[in-house]
Amino acid sequence: MAKSLRTFFKQPQTKALIQKFKKAGLRLSEPDPSPQGLPLSGKTFVFTGELSHLSRGQAVEIVRALGGDVSSNVSKGVDFVVAGEHPGSKLQKAKKLKLKILNQEEFEGMIHAHSKS
């Protein structure tokens, strides 16, 4: 696939098309891969228990899309522990470490507030 992309961009007609776009005012740039500036940038989440409105995978995707990180381990470096129904031992460890614990509604409120900004 990479070879095909290189071939495509080396073709004279592709180069001419890119020049037309540039003359028309289109500026091509790569997106900033750093999550800095995103609402959850620098925040780490851990999920425990079952979420009723989101799958675990969806919740992880949302956190990452908003710049946050997700861990499977509870530690002092975790900012939020999201406790769904039937949480496991992670909740007890989070309480011992005095971490910020969010229930599902609090987590959803947080992500909805940030996804609107």
GROMACS elastic network, one bead per residue, 0.5 to 0.9 nm:
[ bonds ]
;  ai    aj funct       b0    kb
    1     4     6  0.50806   500
    1     5     6  0.63566   500
    1     6     6  0.87590   500
    2     5     6  0.51105   500
    2     6     6  0.62694   500
    2     7     6  0.86365   500
    3     6     6  0.51630   500
    3     7     6  0.61887   500
    3     8     6  0.86141   500
    4     7     6  0.50745   500
    4     8     6  0.61144   500
    4     9     6  0.87483   500
    5     8     6  0.50265   500
    5     9     6  0.62832   500
    5    10     6  0.86167   500
    6     9     6  0.53298   500
    6    10     6  0.61959   500
    6    11     6  0.88642   500
    7    10     6  0.51874   500
    7    11     6  0.64545   500
    8    11     6  0.55426   500
    8    14     6  0.67808   500
    9    12     6  0.81373   500
    9    13     6  0.88195   500
    9    14     6  0.57922   500
    9    15     6  0.66527   500
   10    13     6  0.86667   500
   10    14     6  0.70784   500
   10    15     6  0.69474   500
   11    14     6  0.53411   500
   11    15     6  0.64125   500
   11    16     6  0.87523   500
   12    15     6  0.50979   500
   12    16     6  0.61242   500
   12    17     6  0.86301   500
   13    16     6  0.50032   500
   13    17     6  0.61617   500
   13    18     6  0.86804   500
   14    17     6  0.50555   500
   14    18     6  0.62469   500
   14    19     6  0.86554   500
   15    18     6  0.51466   500
   15    19     6  0.62715   500
   15    20     6  0.87525   500
   16    19     6  0.50695   500
   16    20     6  0.63017   500
   16    21     6  0.87518   500
   17    20     6  0.50557   500
   17    21     6  0.63266   500
   17    22     6  0.87157   500
   18    21     6  0.50580   500
   18    22     6  0.62440   500
   18    23     6  0.86969   500
   18    26     6  0.89537   500
   19    22     6  0.50145   500
   19    23     6  0.61740   500
   19    24     6  0.85699   500
   20    23     6  0.51168   500
   20    24     6  0.61878   500
   20    25     6  0.87789   500
   20    26     6  0.88012   500
   21    24     6  0.50391   500
   21    25     6  0.64563   500
   21    26     6  0.53192   500
   21    27     6  0.78936   500
   22    25     6  0.51271   500
   22    27     6  0.62063   500
   22    28     6  0.81951   500
   23    26     6  0.73259   500
   29    32     6  0.89703   500
   30    33     6  0.83685   500
   31    34     6  0.88534   500
   32    35     6  0.78420   500
   33    36     6  0.88505   500
   34    37     6  0.84528   500
   34    38     6  0.89807   500
   34    67     6  0.82444   500
   35    38     6  0.56332   500
   35    39     6  0.88008   500
   35    40     6  0.83906   500
   35    41     6  0.57377   500
   35    42     6  0.82077   500
   35    64     6  0.86061   500
   35    65     6  0.84727   500
   35    66     6  0.76994   500
   35    68     6  0.76930   500
   36    39     6  0.83761   500
   36    40     6  0.87333   500
   36    41     6  0.55773   500
   36    42     6  0.77964   500
   36    67     6  0.70553   500
   37    40     6  0.83819   500
   37    41     6  0.65823   500
   37    67     6  0.79895   500
   38    41     6  0.52705   500
   38    65     6  0.84303   500
   38    66     6  0.55869   500
   38    67     6  0.51454   500
   38    68     6  0.81420   500
   38   114     6  0.88211   500
   39    42     6  0.89315   500
   39    66     6  0.58162   500
   39    67     6  0.65136   500
   39    68     6  0.79722   500
   39   114     6  0.60934   500
   39   115     6  0.83370   500
   39   117     6  0.84109   500
   40    43     6  0.54682   500
   40    44     6  0.82917   500
   40    63     6  0.71434   500
   40    64     6  0.81711   500
   40    65     6  0.87938   500
   40    66     6  0.54018   500
   40    69     6  0.82199   500
   40   111     6  0.88992   500
   40   114     6  0.80854   500
   41    44     6  0.86028   500
   41    64     6  0.87742   500
   41    66     6  0.70553   500
   41    69     6  0.79108   500
   42    67     6  0.72383   500
   42    68     6  0.59679   500
   42    69     6  0.73034   500
   42    79     6  0.89934   500
   43    67     6  0.78845   500
   43    68     6  0.50671   500
   43    69     6  0.62093   500
   43    70     6  0.84780   500
   43    77     6  0.89941   500
   43    78     6  0.74246   500
   43    79     6  0.57803   500
   43    80     6  0.77364   500
   44    63     6  0.87523   500
   44    68     6  0.58835   500
   44    70     6  0.54198   500
   44    71     6  0.67665   500
   44    77     6  0.73784   500
   44    78     6  0.50518   500
   44    79     6  0.52038   500
   44    80     6  0.64642   500
   44    81     6  0.86252   500
   45    60     6  0.86317   500
   45    63     6  0.78741   500
   45    68     6  0.74395   500
   45    69     6  0.62357   500
   45    71     6  0.61501   500
   45    72     6  0.85308   500
   45    74     6  0.89185   500
   45    78     6  0.60538   500
   45    79     6  0.60937   500
   45    81     6  0.56878   500
   45    82     6  0.71338   500
   46    69     6  0.88290   500
   46    70     6  0.57971   500
   46    71     6  0.52919   500
   46    72     6  0.58801   500
   46    73     6  0.68815   500
   46    74     6  0.67074   500
   46    78     6  0.71202   500
   46    79     6  0.83829   500
   46    80     6  0.64533   500
   46    82     6  0.61433   500
   46    83     6  0.85601   500
   46    90     6  0.84387   500
   47    50     6  0.85297   500
   47    51     6  0.88368   500
   47    56     6  0.76357   500
   47    59     6  0.86735   500
   47    60     6  0.86608   500
   47    70     6  0.80924   500
   47    71     6  0.80788   500
   47    72     6  0.73551   500
   47    80     6  0.86046   500
   47    81     6  0.58438   500
   47    83     6  0.61949   500
   47    84     6  0.76375   500
   47    87     6  0.87020   500
   47    90     6  0.83650   500
   48    51     6  0.85781   500
   48    72     6  0.88210   500
   48    81     6  0.73347   500
   48    82     6  0.62404   500
   48    83     6  0.50715   500
   48    84     6  0.61291   500
   48    85     6  0.82477   500
   48    86     6  0.80608   500
   48    87     6  0.50661   500
   48    88     6  0.61180   500
   48    89     6  0.82657   500
   48    90     6  0.63456   500
   48    91     6  0.68588   500
   49    82     6  0.82687   500
   49    83     6  0.57703   500
   49    85     6  0.50757   500
   49    88     6  0.61659   500
   49    90     6  0.89854   500
   49    91     6  0.87943   500
   50    54     6  0.88270   500
   50    55     6  0.80203   500
   50    56     6  0.77274   500
   50    83     6  0.78276   500
   50    86     6  0.64787   500
   50    87     6  0.71380   500
   51    54     6  0.56744   500
   51    55     6  0.63426   500
   51    56     6  0.69516   500
   51    59     6  0.87064   500
   51    83     6  0.80522   500
   51    85     6  0.64874   500
   51   104     6  0.66444   500
   52    55     6  0.75078   500
   52    84     6  0.75781   500
   52    85     6  0.77583   500
   52   104     6  0.80775   500
   53   104     6  0.84361   500
   54    57     6  0.79436   500
   54    58     6  0.59246   500
   54    59     6  0.61936   500
   55    58     6  0.51524   500
   55    59     6  0.63239   500
   55    60     6  0.86686   500
   56    59     6  0.51561   500
   56    60     6  0.62082   500
   56    61     6  0.86607   500
   57    60     6  0.51348   500
   57    61     6  0.61864   500
   57    62     6  0.86837   500
   58    61     6  0.50690   500
   58    62     6  0.62002   500
   58    63     6  0.86914   500
   59    62     6  0.51747   500
   59    63     6  0.62784   500
   59    64     6  0.86692   500
   60    63     6  0.52233   500
   60    64     6  0.62001   500
   60    65     6  0.85328   500
   60    68     6  0.89425   500
   60    69     6  0.81077   500
   60    70     6  0.65258   500
   61    64     6  0.51777   500
   61    65     6  0.59674   500
   61    66     6  0.85932   500
   62    65     6  0.50196   500
   62    66     6  0.62415   500
   62    67     6  0.87450   500
   62    68     6  0.85701   500
   62   111     6  0.75663   500
   62   115     6  0.89726   500
   63    66     6  0.52312   500
   63    67     6  0.64797   500
   63    68     6  0.50846   500
   63    69     6  0.65923   500
   63    70     6  0.73541   500
   63   111     6  0.76603   500
   64    69     6  0.57161   500
   64    70     6  0.74769   500
   65    68     6  0.72848   500
   66   111     6  0.80797   500
   66   114     6  0.76017   500
   66   115     6  0.73996   500
   70    78     6  0.87456   500
   71    74     6  0.74734   500
   71    78     6  0.78017   500
   73    78     6  0.84511   500
   73    90     6  0.76322   500
   74    77     6  0.79956   500
   74    78     6  0.64414   500
   74    81     6  0.79028   500
   74    90     6  0.62096   500
   74    91     6  0.84875   500
   74    93     6  0.67964   500
   74    94     6  0.63525   500
   74    97     6  0.87201   500
   75    78     6  0.56520   500
   75    93     6  0.81989   500
   75    94     6  0.75795   500
   75    97     6  0.74852   500
   75    99     6  0.86612   500
   76    79     6  0.78993   500
   76    94     6  0.85830   500
   76    97     6  0.66201   500
   76    98     6  0.86873   500
   76    99     6  0.74298   500
   78    81     6  0.73634   500
   78    94     6  0.88914   500
   78    99     6  0.73028   500
   78   100     6  0.86272   500
   79    99     6  0.66776   500
   79   100     6  0.64202   500
   79   101     6  0.87321   500
   80    94     6  0.89171   500
   80    99     6  0.65790   500
   80   100     6  0.50490   500
   80   101     6  0.57378   500
   80   102     6  0.67621   500
   81    90     6  0.83106   500
   81    91     6  0.74362   500
   81    94     6  0.69869   500
   81    99     6  0.71069   500
   81   100     6  0.63044   500
   81   102     6  0.60495   500
   81   103     6  0.84588   500
   82    91     6  0.86077   500
   82   100     6  0.86708   500
   82   101     6  0.58921   500
   82   103     6  0.56990   500
   82   104     6  0.65661   500
   82   106     6  0.86048   500
   82   107     6  0.67489   500
   83    86     6  0.81657   500
   83    87     6  0.58910   500
   83    88     6  0.87565   500
   83    90     6  0.88195   500
   83    91     6  0.68608   500
   83   101     6  0.68557   500
   83   102     6  0.61417   500
   83   103     6  0.51571   500
   83   104     6  0.65655   500
   84    87     6  0.59806   500
   84   102     6  0.87142   500
   84   103     6  0.61994   500
   84   104     6  0.57391   500
   85   103     6  0.88903   500
   85   104     6  0.85810   500
   87    90     6  0.72917   500
   87    91     6  0.62774   500
   87    92     6  0.89075   500
   88    91     6  0.60748   500
   88    92     6  0.76632   500
   89    92     6  0.52672   500
   89    93     6  0.64044   500
   89    94     6  0.86533   500
   90    93     6  0.51156   500
   90    94     6  0.60544   500
   90    95     6  0.86371   500
   91    94     6  0.50120   500
   91    95     6  0.62360   500
   91    96     6  0.86932   500
   91   101     6  0.80597   500
   92    95     6  0.51334   500
   92    96     6  0.63108   500
   92    97     6  0.87338   500
   93    96     6  0.50443   500
   93    97     6  0.62530   500
   93    98     6  0.85319   500
   93    99     6  0.88474   500
   94    97     6  0.51008   500
   94    98     6  0.60106   500
   94    99     6  0.52927   500
   94   100     6  0.78119   500
   94   101     6  0.74243   500
   95    99     6  0.61948   500
   95   100     6  0.83229   500
   95   101     6  0.78873   500
   96    99     6  0.78600   500
   98   101     6  0.85323   500
  102   105     6  0.78243   500
  102   106     6  0.55700   500
  102   107     6  0.58940   500
  103   106     6  0.53693   500
  103   107     6  0.62705   500
  103   108     6  0.87132   500
  104   107     6  0.51073   500
  104   108     6  0.61097   500
  104   109     6  0.85229   500
  105   108     6  0.51094   500
  105   109     6  0.60443   500
  105   110     6  0.85372   500
  106   109     6  0.50538   500
  106   110     6  0.61502   500
  106   111     6  0.87599   500
  107   110     6  0.50464   500
  107   111     6  0.62998   500
  107   112     6  0.85589   500
  108   111     6  0.52282   500
  108   112     6  0.59730   500
  108   113     6  0.84129   500
  109   112     6  0.51826   500
  109   113     6  0.60093   500
  109   114     6  0.85800   500
  110   113     6  0.52514   500
  110   114     6  0.62727   500
  110   115     6  0.85800   500
  111   114     6  0.51018   500
  111   115     6  0.58636   500
  111   116     6  0.85859   500
  112   115     6  0.51042   500
  112   116     6  0.63089   500
  112   117     6  0.89046   500
  113   116     6  0.55799   500
  113   117     6  0.68270   500
  114   117     6  0.53140   500
